[in-house]
């Protein structure tokens, strides 16, 4: 592998780590929002809740709506343990934390490449360490199937954040189609 190919491998890993930070942040946010809404729903309809005493719930429409809320809340309380949202949240937090650290380390490698104007021994050593951390992350994903639509959205964002023109390449090389 020549120097330019190695540089592009590093840059691709850098962009991929950034993509994963965005993706897992969004997925974590989704699970946290679902968990929060379920918690609020159950709390609002809990026995002794002052909300049931609001004037609206004394009307015919309010009584019907309250019965509907109680039914939905009961179902939510029953199914919540099966959804394992807190487990998923914890797993996504760990994965996100790992990708944030990897993104940071690869960012340091990119800066070192600019400083050294290429792949020095230090860059290679740093990149080997980053690849080991990536291996731990990719072998334990928090979900089997990623959301393609979300990936595509963040892919474009990452390309805009880290355009190829911002990445160091030796002056005598030709920018590829990366």
N, C-alpha and C positions, 0 to 999 in steps of 0.2 A: 504494500500500500504506500503510495507516495504521500508527500507532505500535504498536498492540496486535498486529497481524498480523506486523509485523517482529519484535517481541519473541518471538512464538511460533515464528517461523522460526529465530531464534537459539537458542531453548531446544530446539527439535527437533534442530537440528544438534549441540547440546551432548549431548543424550541419545544421538544416533546415534553420535557419536564415542566416548562411553563404552561403548556396546554393541559397537562394533568393537574396542575395547581388550580387552574380555572375550572376544569371539569369537576374535580372532586369538591371544590368549594361550592359549586352550584348544586351538586347532588346532596352534599351535607346540608345545605340550606333548605333544600326541599324536605328532607327527613325531619329536620328541626321544626320547620313550619307545620308539618303534619302532626308531629308530636304535640306542639304547643296548642294547636286547634283542638285536638282530642282532649287534652288536659283542661282547656277552658270549657269545652262542652260538658265534660263530666262535672267540673266544679260548679258551673252555672246551674245544673239540674240536680245537684246533690241535695239530699233532704236538709232542710233548714236554710236553704239558700234564700236570701232576701229578695232575689229577683222574682221568685214566684209570687211575691206579694205586690208587685207593680200593678197599677190600675189596669193596664192593658190586658193582663192575664185574668182579669175578672169579667171581661166581655166574652160573648160567645166565640168570636174569632180568636181571642186570646187563649181561651180554654182549649180550643182545638189545636192551636199552635203549640201550646204548652205540652199537650199530649204527644204531639208529633216530636217535639224536642226531647221529651222523656224517652220515647221509643228509640230515636236516633242515638241518644246518649247511652241508653242501655246496651244497644248493639255495639257502640264504640267501646264501651267499658268491657264488654265480653270479648270482642275481637282484638283489642289492643295488645294483650299478651302474645297473641299469635302473630301479630305484625312484627314484633321484636324491634320496635323503633329505637329503643335506647341502645340495644346491642348494635344495630346498624349505625347509629350515630357515633358510638364509640369507635367502631371499626373504620368508618369514614374519616373521623378525626385523626386516627393514627396514620392512615394512608395519606391524608392531606399533609400532615406534619412531615412525613417522610419525603413527599414530593416538594414541599417548600424548602426543606434542607437541601435536597438534590438540586433544585433550581438555583439556590444560593451558591452552592459549590460549583456548579457548571458556569454560573455567572462569573465567579472568581477565575475559573479556568479561561474563559473568554477574555477577561481583562489581562490575565497573564500572557496569553497569546499575543495580544496587542503590544504589551510591554516587551516581550521577547522577540516580537516580529516573526513568530512561527512556533513550531512544536519543539520546545526545549525538553530536556530530561525532566525538569520539574513539572511541566505541563503533562507529559506522559504519565508521570507518577500520580499526579492529581486526578487525571482522567481514569486511570486504573482503579483508584479508590472510589470514584464516583460510580463506575460501572458495577462495582461490588454492591454498593448501596442500592442501585437500581435493580439489581437481581433480586434482592430481598423484597422490594416493592412489587415487582411484576409477578413474583411467584405466589403472592398472597393478595390477590385483588379482592376488594370488598363486594364486587358484583361480577357475575359471570359474563353478562352481556352489557356493554356500554351503550349509551343512547347516542346513536349516530348523528341525529339532528344537532344535539348539543356539541358533540365533537366537531362537526363541520362549522358551527358558529364560532367556537373558540379557536379553531384552526386559522380562520381568517383574521381574528383579532391578534393572534400571536404573530402571524406574518406581517401585520401592520406595526406591531410593537417592535419586532426584531427583523427589520428588512435585511435582505442580503447585503445591501450597500453599507450597513452599519457594522458588518463583520469583517475582520481583518483577513485579507488574502495577500500573498506576496505580489508585488507590483508586476512581476513578469508572468503571472498566471492570468488566465481569462476567466471572468466570472461565469460560472455554469448556470444552469437553469434552476437553481435551488431556491 
